[in-house]
Amino acid sequence: MVETTQTGLWPHLYAPLKGLSTKLSEWLSPASDASSNDNAYRISVELPGVPEDAVELTVDDGVLTVIGEKSETREDTGDTWYFSEREYGAFRRSFRLPGDADAGRAEAQMKDGVLQVTVPRKAPETGKAKRIAVTRG
């Protein structure tokens, strides 16, 4: 006879599923790279087989979001064989932009299945102190 308690058998049954949603979302999310230099931030997102018109790029409250959908069908035939393959799926990937990113001047281009997003940095504020007048209340 197997004795079970509240913390006995059930956690062990669900242990293999723990973290599955995180692993699944990582598998479905497109691979990306982020870098920066003194002038801009650059984000590259791999989107093979996704046409430009199937990609939506937005910036809201300092978060850059790439949304799209892949829909690809391939069929091959031969003398004695037939092969058909389909790939479908929506994706969404978000990146929090640093405070000095100028999202209003962001640019994006797609080339060879890679989306390149460039977000310029804002010009640094001058180091001059501003005098504030004090009035009698």
LUMVEX-439396 format. One record per atom (N, C-alpha, C, O): x, y, z; residue in three letters. Coordinates in steps of 0.1 Angstrom, whole numbers, padded with zeros to 4 digits, always signed. Layout:
REM residues N
XYZALA
...
This chain:
REM residues 137
+0008-0012+0000MET
+0000+0000+0000MET
+0009+0012+0000MET
+0018+0013+0008MET
+0006+0022-0009VAL
+0013+0034-0010VAL
+0006+0045-0002VAL
-0006+0047-0003VAL
+0014+0051+0008GLU
+0008+0061+0016GLU
+0010+0074+0009GLU
+0021+0078+0005GLU
-0001+0082+0008THR
+0001+0095+0002THR
-0004+0106+0012THR
-0013+0103+0020THR
+0003+0117+0012THR
-0001+0128+0020THR
-0003+0140+0011THR
-0002+0139-0001THR
-0007+0151+0017GLN
-0009+0163+0008GLN
+0003+0167+0000GLN
+0002+0171-0011GLN
+0015+0165+0006THR
+0027+0168-0002THR
+0034+0156-0007THR
+0045+0157-0012THR
+0027+0145-0007GLY
+0034+0132-0011GLY
+0034+0130-0026GLY
+0044+0134-0033GLY
+0024+0123-0031LEU
+0025+0118-0045LEU
+0022+0129-0055LEU
+0029+0129-0065LEU
+0013+0138-0053TRP
+0009+0147-0064TRP
+0021+0156-0068TRP
+0023+0158-0080TRP
+0029+0162-0060PRO
+0040+0170-0065PRO
+0050+0162-0074PRO
+0055+0167-0083PRO
+0051+0149-0071HIS
+0060+0141-0079HIS
+0054+0138-0093HIS
+0062+0137-0102HIS
+0041+0137-0093LEU
+0035+0135-0106LEU
+0036+0147-0115LEU
+0037+0146-0128LEU
+0035+0159-0109TYR
+0036+0171-0117TYR
+0050+0177-0119TYR
+0052+0186-0127TYR
+0060+0171-0113ALA
+0073+0176-0114ALA
+0078+0177-0128ALA
+0085+0187-0132ALA
+0076+0167-0137PRO
+0081+0168-0151PRO
+0075+0180-0158PRO
+0081+0185-0168PRO
+0063+0184-0154LEU
+0056+0195-0161LEU
+0060+0209-0156LEU
+0057+0219-0162LEU
+0067+0209-0144LYS
+0071+0222-0138LYS
+0081+0229-0148LYS
+0091+0223-0152LYS
+0078+0241-0151GLY
+0086+0249-0160GLY
+0084+0246-0175GLY
+0090+0252-0183GLY
+0074+0238-0178LEU
+0071+0234-0192LEU
+0067+0247-0200LEU
+0071+0248-0212LEU
+0058+0255-0194SER
+0054+0267-0202SER
+0065+0276-0205SER
+0065+0282-0216SER
+0075+0278-0196THR
+0087+0286-0199THR
+0095+0280-0210THR
+0099+0287-0219THR
+0097+0267-0210LYS
+0105+0260-0220LYS
+0098+0261-0234LYS
+0104+0263-0244LYS
+0084+0259-0233LEU
+0077+0260-0246LEU
+0077+0274-0252LEU
+0079+0275-0264LEU
+0076+0284-0244SER
+0076+0298-0249SER
+0090+0301-0254SER
+0091+0308-0264SER
+0100+0296-0248GLU
+0114+0298-0253GLU
+0116+0291-0267GLU
+0122+0297-0276GLU
+0110+0279-0268TRP
+0111+0272-0281TRP
+0104+0279-0292TRP
+0109+0279-0303TRP
+0092+0285-0289LEU
+0084+0291-0299LEU
+0089+0305-0302LEU
+0086+0311-0313LEU
+0096+0312-0293SER
+0101+0325-0295SER
+0112+0325-0305SER
+0121+0317-0304SER
+0113+0335-0314PRO
+0124+0336-0323PRO
+0137+0340-0316PRO
+0137+0347-0306PRO
+0148+0335-0320ALA
+0161+0338-0315ALA
+0164+0353-0317ALA
+0160+0358-0328ALA
+0171+0359-0308SER
+0174+0373-0309SER
+0187+0377-0303SER
+0193+0369-0295SER
+0193+0388-0307ASP
+0205+0394-0302ASP
+0203+0408-0299ASP
+0195+0415-0307ASP
+0209+0414-0289ALA
+0208+0428-0286ALA
+0222+0433-0283ALA
+0230+0427-0277ALA
+0224+0445-0289SER
+0237+0451-0286SER
+0236+0466-0286SER
+0225+0471-0289SER
+0246+0473-0283SER
+0246+0488-0283SER
+0259+0494-0285SER
+0270+0487-0283SER
+0260+0506-0290ASN
+0272+0514-0291ASN
+0269+0528-0285ASN
+0258+0530-0279ASN
+0277+0537-0287ASP
+0275+0551-0282ASP
+0263+0558-0289ASP
+0258+0567-0283ASP
+0259+0554-0301ASN
+0249+0561-0308ASN
+0235+0554-0308ASN
+0225+0561-0309ASN
+0234+0540-0306ALA
+0222+0534-0308ALA
+0222+0520-0301ALA
+0232+0514-0298ALA
+0209+0515-0300TYR
+0207+0501-0296TYR
+0203+0493-0308TYR
+0196+0498-0316TYR
+0207+0481-0309ARG
+0204+0472-0321ARG
+0198+0459-0316ARG
+0204+0453-0307ARG
+0187+0455-0322ILE
+0181+0442-0318ILE
+0179+0435-0331ILE
+0174+0440-0341ILE
+0184+0422-0332SER
+0182+0414-0343SER
+0174+0402-0339SER
+0176+0396-0329SER
+0163+0399-0347VAL
+0154+0388-0345VAL
+0154+0379-0357VAL
+0151+0384-0368VAL
+0157+0366-0355GLU
+0156+0357-0366GLU
+0142+0353-0369GLU
+0135+0347-0361GLU
+0138+0355-0382LEU
+0124+0352-0386LEU
+0124+0346-0400LEU
+0118+0351-0409LEU
+0131+0334-0401PRO
+0132+0328-0414PRO
+0118+0323-0419PRO
+0110+0318-0411PRO
+0115+0326-0431GLY
+0102+0322-0437GLY
+0091+0331-0434GLY
+0079+0329-0437GLY
+0093+0342-0426VAL
+0083+0352-0423VAL
+0084+0364-0432VAL
+0094+0371-0432VAL
+0073+0367-0440PRO
+0074+0379-0449PRO
+0073+0392-0440PRO
+0068+0392-0429PRO
+0078+0403-0446GLU
+0078+0416-0439GLU
+0064+0420-0435GLU
+0062+0426-0424GLU
+0054+0417-0444ASP
+0041+0422-0441ASP
+0034+0413-0430ASP
+0022+0417-0426ASP
+0040+0403-0425ALA
+0035+0395-0414ALA
+0041+0398-0401ALA
+0039+0391-0391ALA
+0049+0409-0401VAL
+0056+0413-0388VAL
+0050+0427-0384VAL
+0049+0436-0392VAL
+0047+0428-0371GLU
+0042+0440-0365GLU
+0052+0444-0354GLU
+0055+0436-0346GLU
+0056+0457-0355LEU
+0066+0462-0346LEU
+0060+0474-0339LEU
+0056+0484-0345LEU
+0059+0474-0325THR
+0054+0485-0318THR
+0063+0488-0306THR
+0071+0480-0301THR
+0061+0501-0301VAL
+0068+0505-0289VAL
+0057+0511-0280VAL
+0050+0520-0285VAL
+0056+0507-0268ASP
+0046+0512-0259ASP
+0053+0512-0245ASP
+0057+0502-0239ASP
+0053+0524-0239ASP
+0058+0525-0225ASP
+0072+0520-0223ASP
+0075+0513-0213ASP
+0081+0522-0233GLY
+0095+0518-0232GLY
+0097+0503-0235GLY
+0108+0498-0233GLY
+0087+0496-0241VAL
+0088+0482-0244VAL
+0086+0480-0260VAL
+0076+0484-0265VAL
+0096+0475-0266LEU
+0096+0472-0280LEU
+0091+0458-0282LEU
+0096+0448-0276LEU
+0080+0456-0290THR
+0074+0443-0292THR
+0073+0439-0306THR
+0069+0447-0315THR
+0078+0427-0309VAL
+0077+0421-0323VAL
+0067+0410-0323VAL
+0068+0401-0315VAL
+0057+0412-0331ILE
+0046+0402-0332ILE
+0045+0398-0347ILE
+0047+0406-0356ILE
+0043+0385-0349GLY
+0041+0380-0362GLY
+0036+0366-0363GLY
+0033+0360-0353GLY
+0035+0361-0375GLU
+0030+0347-0377GLU
+0037+0341-0389GLU
+0039+0347-0400GLU
+0041+0329-0387LYS
+0048+0322-0398LYS
+0038+0312-0404LYS
+0031+0304-0396LYS
+0037+0311-0416SER
+0028+0302-0423SER
+0036+0297-0436SER
+0037+0305-0446SER
+0041+0285-0436GLU
+0049+0281-0447GLU
+0045+0266-0450GLU
+0043+0258-0442GLU
+0044+0264-0463THR
+0040+0250-0468THR
+0050+0247-0479THR
+0054+0255-0487THR
+0055+0234-0478ARG
+0064+0229-0488ARG
+0060+0215-0493ARG
+0056+0207-0485ARG
+0059+0213-0506GLU
+0055+0200-0511GLU
+0066+0196-0521GLU
+0070+0204-0530GLU
+0070+0184-0521ASP
+0080+0178-0530ASP
+0074+0165-0535ASP
+0068+0157-0527ASP
+0076+0162-0548THR
+0071+0149-0553THR
+0083+0143-0561THR
+0091+0150-0566THR
+0082+0131-0563GLY
+0092+0123-0571GLY
+0085+0112-0578GLY
+0072+0111-0578GLY
+0093+0103-0584ASP
+0087+0092-0591ASP
+0079+0083-0582ASP
+0068+0078-0586ASP
+0084+0080-0570THR
+0077+0070-0561THR
+0075+0076-0547THR
+0072+0068-0538THR
+0077+0089-0546TRP
+0075+0094-0532TRP
+0068+0108-0533TRP
+0068+0115-0543TRP
+0062+0112-0521TYR
+0055+0124-0520TYR
+0058+0129-0506TYR
+0058+0122-0496TYR
+0061+0142-0505PHE
+0065+0148-0492PHE
+0058+0162-0490PHE
+0059+0170-0500PHE
+0052+0164-0479SER
+0045+0177-0476SER
+0049+0181-0462SER
+0048+0173-0453SER
+0052+0194-0461GLU
+0056+0199-0447GLU
+0050+0212-0445GLU
+0050+0221-0454GLU
+0044+0215-0434ARG
+0038+0228-0430ARG
+0043+0233-0417ARG
+0045+0225-0408ARG
+0046+0246-0417GLU
+0050+0252-0404GLU
+0041+0264-0402GLU
+0040+0273-0410GLU
+0034+0265-0391TYR
+0025+0276-0387TYR
+0028+0280-0373TYR
+0032+0271-0365TYR
+0026+0292-0370GLY
+0027+0296-0356GLY
+0028+0311-0354GLY
+0035+0318-0362GLY
+0022+0316-0344ALA
+0023+0330-0341ALA
+0034+0332-0330ALA
+0037+0322-0323ALA
+0041+0343-0330PHE
+0051+0346-0321PHE
+0050+0360-0316PHE
+0044+0369-0322PHE
+0055+0363-0304ARG
+0056+0376-0298ARG
+0068+0377-0289ARG
+0071+0368-0281ARG
+0076+0387-0291ARG
+0089+0389-0284ARG
+0089+0403-0280ARG
+0088+0412-0288ARG
+0092+0406-0267SER
+0093+0419-0262SER
+0106+0422-0256SER
+0113+0414-0250SER
+0111+0435-0257PHE
+0123+0440-0252PHE
+0121+0453-0245PHE
+0116+0462-0250PHE
+0126+0454-0232ARG
+0125+0466-0225ARG
+0136+0475-0229ARG
+0148+0471-0229ARG
+0133+0487-0234LEU
+0143+0497-0238LEU
+0149+0505-0227LEU
+0142+0508-0218LEU
+0162+0508-0227PRO
+0168+0516-0217PRO
+0162+0531-0217PRO
+0156+0535-0227PRO
+0164+0538-0207GLY
+0158+0551-0205GLY
+0163+0561-0216GLY
+0156+0571-0219GLY
+0175+0560-0221ASP
+0180+0569-0231ASP
+0177+0565-0245ASP
+0182+0571-0254ASP
+0169+0555-0247ALA
+0165+0551-0261ALA
+0154+0560-0266ALA
+0145+0564-0259ALA
+0156+0565-0279ASP
+0147+0574-0286ASP
+0138+0565-0295ASP
+0140+0564-0307ASP
+0127+0560-0289ALA
+0119+0550-0296ALA
+0111+0557-0307ALA
+0108+0550-0317ALA
+0110+0570-0307GLY
+0103+0577-0318GLY
+0111+0578-0331GLY
+0105+0581-0341GLY
+0124+0575-0330ARG
+0132+0575-0342ARG
+0137+0561-0345ARG
+0146+0559-0353ARG
+0131+0551-0340ALA
+0134+0537-0343ALA
+0132+0533-0358ALA
+0123+0539-0364ALA
+0141+0525-0363GLU
+0140+0520-0377GLU
+0141+0505-0377GLU
+0148+0499-0369GLU
+0135+0499-0387ALA
+0136+0484-0388ALA
+0137+0480-0403ALA
+0131+0487-0412ALA
+0144+0470-0405GLN
+0145+0464-0419GLN
+0146+0449-0418GLN
+0152+0444-0408GLN
+0141+0442-0428MET
+0142+0428-0429MET
+0151+0424-0440MET
+0149+0429-0452MET
+0160+0415-0438LYS
+0169+0411-0448LYS
+0173+0396-0445LYS
+0178+0393-0434LYS
+0171+0387-0455ASP
+0175+0373-0454ASP
+0170+0367-0442ASP
+0176+0359-0435ASP
+0157+0370-0438GLY
+0150+0363-0427GLY
+0154+0369-0413GLY
+0151+0362-0403GLY
+0161+0380-0413VAL
+0165+0386-0400VAL
+0160+0400-0399VAL
+0163+0408-0408VAL
+0152+0403-0389LEU
+0147+0416-0386LEU
+0158+0424-0378LEU
+0162+0420-0368LEU
+0162+0435-0384GLN
+0172+0444-0377GLN
+0164+0457-0372GLN
+0159+0464-0380GLN
+0164+0459-0359VAL
+0158+0471-0353VAL
+0169+0480-0348VAL
+0177+0475-0340VAL
+0169+0492-0351THR
+0179+0502-0346THR
+0171+0513-0339THR
+0162+0519-0344THR
+0175+0515-0326VAL
+0168+0525-0318VAL
+0179+0535-0314VAL
+0188+0532-0305VAL
+0179+0547-0319PRO
+0190+0557-0315PRO
+0189+0561-0301PRO
+0179+0560-0294PRO
+0200+0565-0295ARG
+0201+0570-0282ARG
+0198+0585-0282ARG
+0201+0592-0292ARG
+0191+0589-0271LYS
+0188+0604-0270LYS
+0202+0611-0267LYS
+0211+0605-0261LYS
+0203+0623-0271ALA
+0215+0631-0268ALA
+0215+0633-0253ALA
+0205+0636-0247ALA
+0227+0632-0248PRO
+0228+0634-0233PRO
+0225+0648-0229PRO
+0228+0658-0237PRO
+0218+0650-0218GLU
+0215+0663-0213GLU
+0228+0670-0209GLU
+0237+0664-0204GLU
+0228+0683-0210THR
+0240+0690-0206THR
+0241+0690-0191THR
+0231+0689-0184THR
+0254+0691-0187GLY
+0256+0690-0173GLY
+0255+0703-0165GLY
+0258+0704-0153GLY
+0250+0713-0172LYS
+0248+0726-0165LYS
+0236+0725-0155LYS
+0226+0720-0158LYS
+0239+0730-0143ALA
+0229+0731-0133ALA
+0219+0742-0136ALA
+0223+0753-0141ALA
+0207+0740-0133LYS
+0197+0750-0135LYS
+0193+0756-0122LYS
+0189+0749-0112LYS
+0194+0769-0121ARG
+0190+0776-0108ARG
+0175+0777-0107ARG
+0169+0781-0117ARG
+0170+0774-0096ILE
+0155+0775-0093ILE
+0153+0786-0083ILE
+0159+0786-0072ILE
+0145+0795-0086ALA
+0142+0806-0077ALA
+0134+0802-0065ALA
+0124+0794-0067ALA
+0137+0807-0054VAL
+0129+0804-0042VAL
+0121+0816-0038VAL
+0126+0827-0037VAL
+0108+0814-0037THR
+0099+0825-0034THR
+0094+0824-0019THR
+0094+0813-0013THR
+0090+0835-0014ARG
+0085+0835+0000ARG
+0071+0831+0000ARG
+0063+0837-0007ARG
+0067+0822+0008GLY
+0053+0816+0008GLY
+0046+0822+0019GLY
+0034+0818+0021GLY
